[in-house]
Amino acid sequence: MAVRVICFYQPGCMGCMEQTPINAEVSRSLNITIEEIDAIKNPQYIGEFQLKVTPTIVILKDGILKERFEGVVHPEQLTGAIKKYL
């Protein structure tokens, strides 16, 4: 029952820059890793996860998409969503 959290970003994205410290805070508080993947350098994910905006955060459990957030996600909302799958 592995939980994987991925944040797709692109360089220069203001929302992505705002999301980065939130991800760090949530990672520390839950003792998990939130992967950050540059969507431009890894275009295979654009189709796989139907990325339309950055930042986009996906929560996967056992490889199955459980939740998705587009745009900046506040720490409380992100923490609550991840806790459901830990």
PyMOL Python script that loads the backbone (N, CA, C, O; Angstrom):
from pymol import cmd

cmd.read_pdbstr("""\
ATOM      1  N   MET A   1       0.842  -1.191   0.000  1.00  0.00           N
ATOM      2  CA  MET A   1       0.000   0.000   0.000  1.00  0.00           C
ATOM      3  C   MET A   1       0.883   1.249   0.000  1.00  0.00           C
ATOM      4  O   MET A   1       0.896   2.019   0.960  1.00  0.00           O
ATOM      5  N   ALA A   2       1.600   1.425  -1.069  1.00  0.00           N
ATOM      6  CA  ALA A   2       2.519   2.551  -1.171  1.00  0.00           C
ATOM      7  C   ALA A   2       1.792   3.808  -1.641  1.00  0.00           C
ATOM      8  O   ALA A   2       0.997   3.769  -2.581  1.00  0.00           O
ATOM      9  N   VAL A   3       2.079   4.912  -0.975  1.00  0.00           N
ATOM     10  CA  VAL A   3       1.516   6.201  -1.358  1.00  0.00           C
ATOM     11  C   VAL A   3       2.628   7.012  -2.017  1.00  0.00           C
ATOM     12  O   VAL A   3       3.737   7.118  -1.494  1.00  0.00           O
ATOM     13  N   ARG A   4       2.307   7.576  -3.170  1.00  0.00           N
ATOM     14  CA  ARG A   4       3.260   8.405  -3.910  1.00  0.00           C
ATOM     15  C   ARG A   4       2.594   9.744  -4.192  1.00  0.00           C
ATOM     16  O   ARG A   4       1.478   9.794  -4.710  1.00  0.00           O
ATOM     17  N   VAL A   5       3.280  10.827  -3.849  1.00  0.00           N
ATOM     18  CA  VAL A   5       2.767  12.172  -4.092  1.00  0.00           C
ATOM     19  C   VAL A   5       3.725  12.851  -5.058  1.00  0.00           C
ATOM     20  O   VAL A   5       4.927  12.921  -4.804  1.00  0.00           O
ATOM     21  N   ILE A   6       3.189  13.350  -6.167  1.00  0.00           N
ATOM     22  CA  ILE A   6       4.007  13.998  -7.186  1.00  0.00           C
ATOM     23  C   ILE A   6       3.469  15.395  -7.428  1.00  0.00           C
ATOM     24  O   ILE A   6       2.263  15.595  -7.573  1.00  0.00           O
ATOM     25  N   CYS A   7       4.375  16.356  -7.469  1.00  0.00           N
ATOM     26  CA  CYS A   7       4.032  17.733  -7.828  1.00  0.00           C
ATOM     27  C   CYS A   7       4.714  18.034  -9.159  1.00  0.00           C
ATOM     28  O   CYS A   7       5.942  18.043  -9.248  1.00  0.00           O
ATOM     29  N   PHE A   8       3.916  18.279 -10.183  1.00  0.00           N
ATOM     30  CA  PHE A   8       4.444  18.655 -11.490  1.00  0.00           C
ATOM     31  C   PHE A   8       4.553  20.172 -11.547  1.00  0.00           C
ATOM     32  O   PHE A   8       3.617  20.888 -11.191  1.00  0.00           O
ATOM     33  N   TYR A   9       5.694  20.647 -11.995  1.00  0.00           N
ATOM     34  CA  TYR A   9       5.937  22.089 -12.050  1.00  0.00           C
ATOM     35  C   TYR A   9       6.624  22.428 -13.361  1.00  0.00           C
ATOM     36  O   TYR A   9       6.982  21.546 -14.142  1.00  0.00           O
ATOM     37  N   GLN A  10       6.802  23.721 -13.586  1.00  0.00           N
ATOM     38  CA  GLN A  10       7.657  24.175 -14.679  1.00  0.00           C
ATOM     39  C   GLN A  10       8.416  25.410 -14.208  1.00  0.00           C
ATOM     40  O   GLN A  10       7.891  26.213 -13.437  1.00  0.00           O
ATOM     41  N   PRO A  11       9.653  25.558 -14.676  1.00  0.00           N
ATOM     42  CA  PRO A  11      10.464  26.701 -14.259  1.00  0.00           C
ATOM     43  C   PRO A  11       9.777  28.024 -14.613  1.00  0.00           C
ATOM     44  O   PRO A  11       9.174  28.170 -15.677  1.00  0.00           O
ATOM     45  N   GLY A  12       9.888  28.979 -13.691  1.00  0.00           N
ATOM     46  CA  GLY A  12       9.320  30.303 -13.923  1.00  0.00           C
ATOM     47  C   GLY A  12       7.851  30.428 -13.566  1.00  0.00           C
ATOM     48  O   GLY A  12       7.297  31.525 -13.630  1.00  0.00           O
ATOM     49  N   CYS A  13       7.215  29.346 -13.197  1.00  0.00           N
ATOM     50  CA  CYS A  13       5.785  29.361 -12.835  1.00  0.00           C
ATOM     51  C   CYS A  13       5.640  29.941 -11.427  1.00  0.00           C
ATOM     52  O   CYS A  13       6.178  29.393 -10.466  1.00  0.00           O
ATOM     53  N   MET A  14       4.910  31.051 -11.314  1.00  0.00           N
ATOM     54  CA  MET A  14       4.748  31.714 -10.015  1.00  0.00           C
ATOM     55  C   MET A  14       4.028  30.814  -9.008  1.00  0.00           C
ATOM     56  O   MET A  14       4.429  30.738  -7.847  1.00  0.00           O
ATOM     57  N   GLY A  15       2.979  30.140  -9.444  1.00  0.00           N
ATOM     58  CA  GLY A  15       2.258  29.232  -8.554  1.00  0.00           C
ATOM     59  C   GLY A  15       3.142  28.093  -8.076  1.00  0.00           C
ATOM     60  O   GLY A  15       3.036  27.652  -6.931  1.00  0.00           O
ATOM     61  N   CYS A  16       4.018  27.615  -8.962  1.00  0.00           N
ATOM     62  CA  CYS A  16       4.939  26.536  -8.593  1.00  0.00           C
ATOM     63  C   CYS A  16       5.912  27.003  -7.523  1.00  0.00           C
ATOM     64  O   CYS A  16       6.226  26.268  -6.587  1.00  0.00           O
ATOM     65  N   MET A  17       6.388  28.243  -7.674  1.00  0.00           N
ATOM     66  CA  MET A  17       7.307  28.787  -6.673  1.00  0.00           C
ATOM     67  C   MET A  17       6.613  28.941  -5.327  1.00  0.00           C
ATOM     68  O   MET A  17       7.243  28.795  -4.280  1.00  0.00           O
ATOM     69  N   GLU A  18       5.327  29.235  -5.354  1.00  0.00           N
ATOM     70  CA  GLU A  18       4.554  29.349  -4.114  1.00  0.00           C
ATOM     71  C   GLU A  18       4.306  27.964  -3.506  1.00  0.00           C
ATOM     72  O   GLU A  18       4.275  27.819  -2.284  1.00  0.00           O
ATOM     73  N   GLN A  19       4.132  26.954  -4.354  1.00  0.00           N
ATOM     74  CA  GLN A  19       3.825  25.601  -3.894  1.00  0.00           C
ATOM     75  C   GLN A  19       5.039  24.911  -3.266  1.00  0.00           C
ATOM     76  O   GLN A  19       4.877  24.093  -2.361  1.00  0.00           O
ATOM     77  N   THR A  20       6.239  25.224  -3.726  1.00  0.00           N
ATOM     78  CA  THR A  20       7.446  24.529  -3.261  1.00  0.00           C
ATOM     79  C   THR A  20       7.616  24.556  -1.742  1.00  0.00           C
ATOM     80  O   THR A  20       7.825  23.494  -1.155  1.00  0.00           O
ATOM     81  N   PRO A  21       7.539  25.714  -1.069  1.00  0.00           N
ATOM     82  CA  PRO A  21       7.688  25.684   0.392  1.00  0.00           C
ATOM     83  C   PRO A  21       6.516  24.986   1.098  1.00  0.00           C
ATOM     84  O   PRO A  21       6.687  24.433   2.185  1.00  0.00           O
ATOM     85  N   ILE A  22       5.349  25.012   0.493  1.00  0.00           N
ATOM     86  CA  ILE A  22       4.198  24.291   1.072  1.00  0.00           C
ATOM     87  C   ILE A  22       4.475  22.792   1.023  1.00  0.00           C
ATOM     88  O   ILE A  22       4.233  22.078   1.996  1.00  0.00           O
ATOM     89  N   ASN A  23       4.984  22.317  -0.118  1.00  0.00           N
ATOM     90  CA  ASN A  23       5.329  20.891  -0.234  1.00  0.00           C
ATOM     91  C   ASN A  23       6.367  20.499   0.806  1.00  0.00           C
ATOM     92  O   ASN A  23       6.264  19.434   1.416  1.00  0.00           O
ATOM     93  N   ALA A  24       7.370  21.355   1.015  1.00  0.00           N
ATOM     94  CA  ALA A  24       8.418  21.063   1.996  1.00  0.00           C
ATOM     95  C   ALA A  24       7.831  20.967   3.398  1.00  0.00           C
ATOM     96  O   ALA A  24       8.199  20.081   4.169  1.00  0.00           O
ATOM     97  N   GLU A  25       6.921  21.876   3.727  1.00  0.00           N
ATOM     98  CA  GLU A  25       6.275  21.876   5.040  1.00  0.00           C
ATOM     99  C   GLU A  25       5.465  20.596   5.253  1.00  0.00           C
ATOM    100  O   GLU A  25       5.554  19.966   6.307  1.00  0.00           O
ATOM    101  N   VAL A  26       4.678  20.218   4.252  1.00  0.00           N
ATOM    102  CA  VAL A  26       3.844  19.013   4.347  1.00  0.00           C
ATOM    103  C   VAL A  26       4.721  17.765   4.415  1.00  0.00           C
ATOM    104  O   VAL A  26       4.433  16.841   5.176  1.00  0.00           O
ATOM    105  N   SER A  27       5.784  17.737   3.624  1.00  0.00           N
ATOM    106  CA  SER A  27       6.720  16.601   3.655  1.00  0.00           C
ATOM    107  C   SER A  27       7.284  16.397   5.050  1.00  0.00           C
ATOM    108  O   SER A  27       7.328  15.277   5.559  1.00  0.00           O
ATOM    109  N   ARG A  28       7.716  17.497   5.664  1.00  0.00           N
ATOM    110  CA  ARG A  28       8.281  17.415   7.015  1.00  0.00           C
ATOM    111  C   ARG A  28       7.231  16.962   8.019  1.00  0.00           C
ATOM    112  O   ARG A  28       7.497  16.084   8.840  1.00  0.00           O
ATOM    113  N   SER A  29       6.048  17.547   7.962  1.00  0.00           N
ATOM    114  CA  SER A  29       5.031  17.238   8.976  1.00  0.00           C
ATOM    115  C   SER A  29       4.528  15.797   8.882  1.00  0.00           C
ATOM    116  O   SER A  29       4.175  15.201   9.899  1.00  0.00           O
ATOM    117  N   LEU A  30       4.491  15.234   7.673  1.00  0.00           N
ATOM    118  CA  LEU A  30       3.997  13.856   7.506  1.00  0.00           C
ATOM    119  C   LEU A  30       5.121  12.836   7.362  1.00  0.00           C
ATOM    120  O   LEU A  30       4.874  11.633   7.280  1.00  0.00           O
ATOM    121  N   ASN A  31       6.362  13.330   7.331  1.00  0.00           N
ATOM    122  CA  ASN A  31       7.525  12.471   7.138  1.00  0.00           C
ATOM    123  C   ASN A  31       7.405  11.622   5.865  1.00  0.00           C
ATOM    124  O   ASN A  31       7.612  10.408   5.884  1.00  0.00           O
ATOM    125  N   ILE A  32       7.067  12.293   4.771  1.00  0.00           N
ATOM    126  CA  ILE A  32       6.960  11.639   3.466  1.00  0.00           C
ATOM    127  C   ILE A  32       7.766  12.457   2.451  1.00  0.00           C
ATOM    128  O   ILE A  32       8.229  13.558   2.748  1.00  0.00           O
ATOM    129  N   THR A  33       7.918  11.904   1.270  1.00  0.00           N
ATOM    130  CA  THR A  33       8.569  12.620   0.182  1.00  0.00           C
ATOM    131  C   THR A  33       7.515  13.043  -0.828  1.00  0.00           C
ATOM    132  O   THR A  33       6.692  12.233  -1.255  1.00  0.00           O
ATOM    133  N   ILE A  34       7.543  14.300  -1.204  1.00  0.00           N
ATOM    134  CA  ILE A  34       6.711  14.770  -2.308  1.00  0.00           C
ATOM    135  C   ILE A  34       7.671  14.974  -3.480  1.00  0.00           C
ATOM    136  O   ILE A  34       8.526  15.859  -3.460  1.00  0.00           O
ATOM    137  N   GLU A  35       7.506  14.137  -4.493  1.00  0.00           N
ATOM    138  CA  GLU A  35       8.373  14.221  -5.669  1.00  0.00           C
ATOM    139  C   GLU A  35       8.021  15.468  -6.465  1.00  0.00           C
ATOM    140  O   GLU A  35       6.845  15.778  -6.657  1.00  0.00           O
ATOM    141  N   GLU A  36       9.024  16.172  -6.919  1.00  0.00           N
ATOM    142  CA  GLU A  36       8.794  17.332  -7.775  1.00  0.00           C
ATOM    143  C   GLU A  36       9.376  17.024  -9.143  1.00  0.00           C
ATOM    144  O   GLU A  36      10.572  16.766  -9.277  1.00  0.00           O
ATOM    145  N   ILE A  37       8.516  17.053 -10.164  1.00  0.00           N
ATOM    146  CA  ILE A  37       8.921  16.696 -11.519  1.00  0.00           C
ATOM    147  C   ILE A  37       8.654  17.862 -12.452  1.00  0.00           C
ATOM    148  O   ILE A  37       7.546  18.395 -12.503  1.00  0.00           O
ATOM    149  N   ASP A  38       9.682  18.249 -13.189  1.00  0.00           N
ATOM    150  CA  ASP A  38       9.576  19.309 -14.191  1.00  0.00           C
ATOM    151  C   ASP A  38       8.799  18.741 -15.388  1.00  0.00           C
ATOM    152  O   ASP A  38       9.293  17.867 -16.100  1.00  0.00           O
ATOM    153  N   ALA A  39       7.600  19.240 -15.593  1.00  0.00           N
ATOM    154  CA  ALA A  39       6.733  18.729 -16.663  1.00  0.00           C
ATOM    155  C   ALA A  39       7.289  19.009 -18.048  1.00  0.00           C
ATOM    156  O   ALA A  39       7.020  18.252 -18.982  1.00  0.00           O
ATOM    157  N   ILE A  40       8.059  20.079 -18.202  1.00  0.00           N
ATOM    158  CA  ILE A  40       8.630  20.429 -19.501  1.00  0.00           C
ATOM    159  C   ILE A  40       9.757  19.460 -19.869  1.00  0.00           C
ATOM    160  O   ILE A  40       9.861  19.031 -21.018  1.00  0.00           O
ATOM    161  N   LYS A  41      10.594  19.120 -18.898  1.00  0.00           N
ATOM    162  CA  LYS A  41      11.705  18.202 -19.158  1.00  0.00           C
ATOM    163  C   LYS A  41      11.249  16.739 -19.209  1.00  0.00           C
ATOM    164  O   LYS A  41      11.992  15.874 -19.674  1.00  0.00           O
ATOM    165  N   ASN A  42      10.054  16.468 -18.742  1.00  0.00           N
ATOM    166  CA  ASN A  42       9.516  15.099 -18.704  1.00  0.00           C
ATOM    167  C   ASN A  42       8.139  15.070 -19.369  1.00  0.00           C
ATOM    168  O   ASN A  42       7.140  14.792 -18.705  1.00  0.00           O
ATOM    169  N   PRO A  43       8.074  15.353 -20.672  1.00  0.00           N
ATOM    170  CA  PRO A  43       6.774  15.501 -21.349  1.00  0.00           C
ATOM    171  C   PRO A  43       5.916  14.240 -21.376  1.00  0.00           C
ATOM    172  O   PRO A  43       4.719  14.321 -21.651  1.00  0.00           O
ATOM    173  N   GLN A  44       6.500  13.080 -21.099  1.00  0.00           N
ATOM    174  CA  GLN A  44       5.699  11.855 -21.081  1.00  0.00           C
ATOM    175  C   GLN A  44       4.597  11.920 -20.029  1.00  0.00           C
ATOM    176  O   GLN A  44       3.560  11.271 -20.172  1.00  0.00           O
ATOM    177  N   TYR A  45       4.817  12.701 -18.972  1.00  0.00           N
ATOM    178  CA  TYR A  45       3.811  12.811 -17.914  1.00  0.00           C
ATOM    179  C   TYR A  45       2.635  13.703 -18.315  1.00  0.00           C
ATOM    180  O   TYR A  45       1.548  13.582 -17.750  1.00  0.00           O
ATOM    181  N   ILE A  46       2.839  14.585 -19.273  1.00  0.00           N
ATOM    182  CA  ILE A  46       1.763  15.493 -19.698  1.00  0.00           C
ATOM    183  C   ILE A  46       0.568  14.688 -20.181  1.00  0.00           C
ATOM    184  O   ILE A  46      -0.569  14.959 -19.795  1.00  0.00           O
ATOM    185  N   GLY A  47       0.827  13.700 -21.024  1.00  0.00           N
ATOM    186  CA  GLY A  47      -0.255  12.842 -21.505  1.00  0.00           C
ATOM    187  C   GLY A  47      -0.739  11.858 -20.462  1.00  0.00           C
ATOM    188  O   GLY A  47      -1.939  11.638 -20.301  1.00  0.00           O
ATOM    189  N   GLU A  48       0.217  11.266 -19.753  1.00  0.00           N
ATOM    190  CA  GLU A  48      -0.139  10.247 -18.762  1.00  0.00           C
ATOM    191  C   GLU A  48      -1.073  10.790 -17.684  1.00  0.00           C
ATOM    192  O   GLU A  48      -2.024  10.120 -17.283  1.00  0.00           O
ATOM    193  N   PHE A  49      -0.796  12.012 -17.217  1.00  0.00           N
ATOM    194  CA  PHE A  49      -1.604  12.602 -16.152  1.00  0.00           C
ATOM    195  C   PHE A  49      -2.495  13.738 -16.647  1.00  0.00           C
ATOM    196  O   PHE A  49      -3.093  14.456 -15.845  1.00  0.00           O
ATOM    197  N   GLN A  50      -2.583  13.903 -17.973  1.00  0.00           N
ATOM    198  CA  GLN A  50      -3.431  14.939 -18.586  1.00  0.00           C
ATOM    199  C   GLN A  50      -3.182  16.297 -17.927  1.00  0.00           C
ATOM    200  O   GLN A  50      -4.110  16.966 -17.473  1.00  0.00           O
ATOM    201  N   LEU A  51      -1.911  16.684 -17.888  1.00  0.00           N
ATOM    202  CA  LEU A  51      -1.535  17.942 -17.256  1.00  0.00           C
ATOM    203  C   LEU A  51      -1.961  19.115 -18.124  1.00  0.00           C
ATOM    204  O   LEU A  51      -1.665  19.169 -19.318  1.00  0.00           O
ATOM    205  N   LYS A  52      -2.660  20.049 -17.502  1.00  0.00           N
ATOM    206  CA  LYS A  52      -3.112  21.253 -18.195  1.00  0.00           C
ATOM    207  C   LYS A  52      -2.506  22.510 -17.582  1.00  0.00           C
ATOM    208  O   LYS A  52      -2.298  23.507 -18.272  1.00  0.00           O
ATOM    209  N   VAL A  53      -2.227  22.458 -16.288  1.00  0.00           N
ATOM    210  CA  VAL A  53      -1.666  23.603 -15.573  1.00  0.00           C
ATOM    211  C   VAL A  53      -0.590  23.111 -14.612  1.00  0.00           C
ATOM    212  O   VAL A  53      -0.536  21.936 -14.249  1.00  0.00           O
ATOM    213  N   THR A  54       0.260  24.048 -14.215  1.00  0.00           N
ATOM    214  CA  THR A  54       1.212  23.757 -13.147  1.00  0.00           C
ATOM    215  C   THR A  54       1.031  24.821 -12.079  1.00  0.00           C
ATOM    216  O   THR A  54       0.748  25.973 -12.407  1.00  0.00           O
ATOM    217  N   PRO A  55       1.184  24.472 -10.829  1.00  0.00           N
ATOM    218  CA  PRO A  55       1.492  23.131 -10.352  1.00  0.00           C
ATOM    219  C   PRO A  55       0.261  22.217 -10.400  1.00  0.00           C
ATOM    220  O   PRO A  55      -0.873  22.663 -10.226  1.00  0.00           O
ATOM    221  N   THR A  56       0.514  20.949 -10.636  1.00  0.00           N
ATOM    222  CA  THR A  56      -0.494  19.909 -10.493  1.00  0.00           C
ATOM    223  C   THR A  56       0.080  18.875  -9.541  1.00  0.00           C
ATOM    224  O   THR A  56       1.198  18.396  -9.732  1.00  0.00           O
ATOM    225  N   ILE A  57      -0.688  18.532  -8.517  1.00  0.00           N
ATOM    226  CA  ILE A  57      -0.265  17.528  -7.545  1.00  0.00           C
ATOM    227  C   ILE A  57      -1.180  16.321  -7.678  1.00  0.00           C
ATOM    228  O   ILE A  57      -2.404  16.452  -7.710  1.00  0.00           O
ATOM    229  N   VAL A  58      -0.570  15.146  -7.753  1.00  0.00           N
ATOM    230  CA  VAL A  58      -1.350  13.912  -7.803  1.00  0.00           C
ATOM    231  C   VAL A  58      -0.948  13.035  -6.620  1.00  0.00           C
ATOM    232  O   VAL A  58       0.216  12.982  -6.223  1.00  0.00           O
ATOM    233  N   ILE A  59      -1.947  12.351  -6.075  1.00  0.00           N
ATOM    234  CA  ILE A  59      -1.717  11.387  -4.997  1.00  0.00           C
ATOM    235  C   ILE A  59      -2.078  10.019  -5.554  1.00  0.00           C
ATOM    236  O   ILE A  59      -3.207   9.780  -5.982  1.00  0.00           O
ATOM    237  N   LEU A  60      -1.093   9.126  -5.538  1.00  0.00           N
ATOM    238  CA  LEU A  60      -1.287   7.767  -6.040  1.00  0.00           C
ATOM    239  C   LEU A  60      -1.177   6.794  -4.874  1.00  0.00           C
ATOM    240  O   LEU A  60      -0.327   6.951  -3.998  1.00  0.00           O
ATOM    241  N   LYS A  61      -2.030   5.802  -4.873  1.00  0.00           N
ATOM    242  CA  LYS A  61      -1.910   4.720  -3.887  1.00  0.00           C
ATOM    243  C   LYS A  61      -1.869   3.420  -4.673  1.00  0.00           C
ATOM    244  O   LYS A  61      -2.786   3.100  -5.429  1.00  0.00           O
ATOM    245  N   ASP A  62      -0.795   2.688  -4.478  1.00  0.00           N
ATOM    246  CA  ASP A  62      -0.568   1.451  -5.227  1.00  0.00           C
ATOM    247  C   ASP A  62      -0.658   1.693  -6.731  1.00  0.00           C
ATOM    248  O   ASP A  62      -1.168   0.855  -7.474  1.00  0.00           O
ATOM    249  N   GLY A  63      -0.158   2.848  -7.173  1.00  0.00           N
ATOM    250  CA  GLY A  63      -0.127   3.177  -8.593  1.00  0.00           C
ATOM    251  C   GLY A  63      -1.430   3.693  -9.164  1.00  0.00           C
ATOM    252  O   GLY A  63      -1.505   3.994 -10.355  1.00  0.00           O
ATOM    253  N   ILE A  64      -2.463   3.801  -8.334  1.00  0.00           N
ATOM    254  CA  ILE A  64      -3.779   4.255  -8.790  1.00  0.00           C
ATOM    255  C   ILE A  64      -3.996   5.696  -8.342  1.00  0.00           C
ATOM    256  O   ILE A  64      -3.816   6.029  -7.171  1.00  0.00           O
ATOM    257  N   LEU A  65      -4.384   6.545  -9.290  1.00  0.00           N
ATOM    258  CA  LEU A  65      -4.648   7.946  -8.982  1.00  0.00           C
ATOM    259  C   LEU A  65      -5.837   8.061  -8.038  1.00  0.00           C
ATOM    260  O   LEU A  65      -6.936   7.598  -8.343  1.00  0.00           O
ATOM    261  N   LYS A  66      -5.602   8.689  -6.881  1.00  0.00           N
ATOM    262  CA  LYS A  66      -6.661   8.855  -5.885  1.00  0.00           C
ATOM    263  C   LYS A  66      -7.155  10.294  -5.807  1.00  0.00           C
ATOM    264  O   LYS A  66      -8.355  10.536  -5.677  1.00  0.00           O
ATOM    265  N   GLU A  67      -6.228  11.251  -5.887  1.00  0.00           N
ATOM    266  CA  GLU A  67      -6.614  12.665  -5.815  1.00  0.00           C
ATOM    267  C   GLU A  67      -5.707  13.469  -6.713  1.00  0.00           C
ATOM    268  O   GLU A  67      -4.577  13.080  -7.008  1.00  0.00           O
ATOM    269  N   ARG A  68      -6.240  14.620  -7.146  1.00  0.00           N
ATOM    270  CA  ARG A  68      -5.519  15.503  -8.049  1.00  0.00           C
ATOM    271  C   ARG A  68      -5.869  16.940  -7.694  1.00  0.00           C
ATOM    272  O   ARG A  68      -7.030  17.265  -7.446  1.00  0.00           O
ATOM    273  N   PHE A  69      -4.863  17.790  -7.671  1.00  0.00           N
ATOM    274  CA  PHE A  69      -5.063  19.206  -7.398  1.00  0.00           C
ATOM    275  C   PHE A  69      -4.361  20.007  -8.483  1.00  0.00           C
ATOM    276  O   PHE A  69      -3.208  19.733  -8.817  1.00  0.00           O
ATOM    277  N   GLU A  70      -5.050  20.987  -9.028  1.00  0.00           N
ATOM    278  CA  GLU A  70      -4.460  21.880 -10.018  1.00  0.00           C
ATOM    279  C   GLU A  70      -4.368  23.267  -9.409  1.00  0.00           C
ATOM    280  O   GLU A  70      -5.340  23.773  -8.849  1.00  0.00           O
ATOM    281  N   GLY A  71      -3.201  23.880  -9.519  1.00  0.00           N
ATOM    282  CA  GLY A  71      -2.986  25.181  -8.894  1.00  0.00           C
ATOM    283  C   GLY A  71      -2.420  24.999  -7.500  1.00  0.00           C
ATOM    284  O   GLY A  71      -2.162  23.879  -7.058  1.00  0.00           O
ATOM    285  N   VAL A  72      -2.232  26.114  -6.817  1.00  0.00           N
ATOM    286  CA  VAL A  72      -1.633  26.100  -5.481  1.00  0.00           C
ATOM    287  C   VAL A  72      -2.599  25.452  -4.491  1.00  0.00           C
ATOM    288  O   VAL A  72      -3.786  25.776  -4.455  1.00  0.00           O
ATOM    289  N   VAL A  73      -2.064  24.529  -3.687  1.00  0.00           N
ATOM    290  CA  VAL A  73      -2.851  23.824  -2.671  1.00  0.00           C
ATOM    291  C   VAL A  73      -2.323  24.249  -1.307  1.00  0.00           C
ATOM    292  O   VAL A  73      -1.119  24.190  -1.059  1.00  0.00           O
ATOM    293  N   HIS A  74      -3.213  24.672  -0.430  1.00  0.00           N
ATOM    294  CA  HIS A  74      -2.817  25.111   0.904  1.00  0.00           C
ATOM    295  C   HIS A  74      -2.388  23.920   1.752  1.00  0.00           C
ATOM    296  O   HIS A  74      -2.866  22.806   1.535  1.00  0.00           O
ATOM    297  N   PRO A  75      -1.500  24.136   2.707  1.00  0.00           N
ATOM    298  CA  PRO A  75      -0.939  23.028   3.487  1.00  0.00           C
ATOM    299  C   PRO A  75      -1.988  22.156   4.173  1.00  0.00           C
ATOM    300  O   PRO A  75      -1.873  20.930   4.181  1.00  0.00           O
ATOM    301  N   GLU A  76      -2.998  22.784   4.742  1.00  0.00           N
ATOM    302  CA  GLU A  76      -4.020  22.012   5.463  1.00  0.00           C
ATOM    303  C   GLU A  76      -4.761  21.071   4.517  1.00  0.00           C
ATOM    304  O   GLU A  76      -5.013  19.913   4.851  1.00  0.00           O
ATOM    305  N   GLN A  77      -5.106  21.575   3.341  1.00  0.00           N
ATOM    306  CA  GLN A  77      -5.836  20.774   2.368  1.00  0.00           C
ATOM    307  C   GLN A  77      -4.970  19.618   1.860  1.00  0.00           C
ATOM    308  O   GLN A  77      -5.446  18.489   1.746  1.00  0.00           O
ATOM    309  N   LEU A  78      -3.712  19.896   1.559  1.00  0.00           N
ATOM    310  CA  LEU A  78      -2.811  18.861   1.055  1.00  0.00           C
ATOM    311  C   LEU A  78      -2.532  17.806   2.127  1.00  0.00           C
ATOM    312  O   LEU A  78      -2.535  16.607   1.847  1.00  0.00           O
ATOM    313  N   THR A  79      -2.294  18.262   3.345  1.00  0.00           N
ATOM    314  CA  THR A  79      -2.038  17.329   4.457  1.00  0.00           C
ATOM    315  C   THR A  79      -3.236  16.399   4.662  1.00  0.00           C
ATOM    316  O   THR A  79      -3.070  15.187   4.797  1.00  0.00           O
ATOM    317  N   GLY A  80      -4.437  16.971   4.683  1.00  0.00           N
ATOM    318  CA  GLY A  80      -5.642  16.169   4.880  1.00  0.00           C
ATOM    319  C   GLY A  80      -5.839  15.135   3.783  1.00  0.00           C
ATOM    320  O   GLY A  80      -6.231  13.999   4.049  1.00  0.00           O
ATOM    321  N   ALA A  81      -5.565  15.537   2.553  1.00  0.00           N
ATOM    322  CA  ALA A  81      -5.746  14.624   1.414  1.00  0.00           C
ATOM    323  C   ALA A  81      -4.752  13.469   1.502  1.00  0.00           C
ATOM    324  O   ALA A  81      -5.125  12.316   1.289  1.00  0.00           O
ATOM    325  N   ILE A  82      -3.501  13.765   1.812  1.00  0.00           N
ATOM    326  CA  ILE A  82      -2.481  12.712   1.878  1.00  0.00           C
ATOM    327  C   ILE A  82      -2.748  11.771   3.043  1.00  0.00           C
ATOM    328  O   ILE A  82      -2.595  10.558   2.900  1.00  0.00           O
ATOM    329  N   LYS A  83      -3.143  12.307   4.191  1.00  0.00           N
ATOM    330  CA  LYS A  83      -3.384  11.474   5.388  1.00  0.00           C
ATOM    331  C   LYS A  83      -4.414  10.380   5.122  1.00  0.00           C
ATOM    332  O   LYS A  83      -4.339   9.305   5.718  1.00  0.00           O
ATOM    333  N   LYS A  84      -5.369  10.639   4.242  1.00  0.00           N
ATOM    334  CA  LYS A  84      -6.404   9.644   3.952  1.00  0.00           C
ATOM    335  C   LYS A  84      -5.824   8.350   3.382  1.00  0.00           C
ATOM    336  O   LYS A  84      -6.444   7.291   3.481  1.00  0.00           O
ATOM    337  N   TYR A  85      -4.629   8.438   2.783  1.00  0.00           N
ATOM    338  CA  TYR A  85      -4.067   7.284   2.088  1.00  0.00           C
ATOM    339  C   TYR A  85      -2.824   6.708   2.758  1.00  0.00           C
ATOM    340  O   TYR A  85      -2.245   5.744   2.256  1.00  0.00           O
ATOM    341  N   LEU A  86      -2.413   7.277   3.871  1.00  0.00           N
ATOM    342  CA  LEU A  86      -1.238   6.758   4.580  1.00  0.00           C
ATOM    343  C   LEU A  86      -1.601   5.556   5.445  1.00  0.00           C
ATOM    344  O   LEU A  86      -0.734   4.992   6.113  1.00  0.00           O
TER     345      LEU A  86
END
""", "prot")
cmd.dss("prot")
cmd.show_as("cartoon", "prot")
cmd.util.cbc("prot")
cmd.orient("prot")
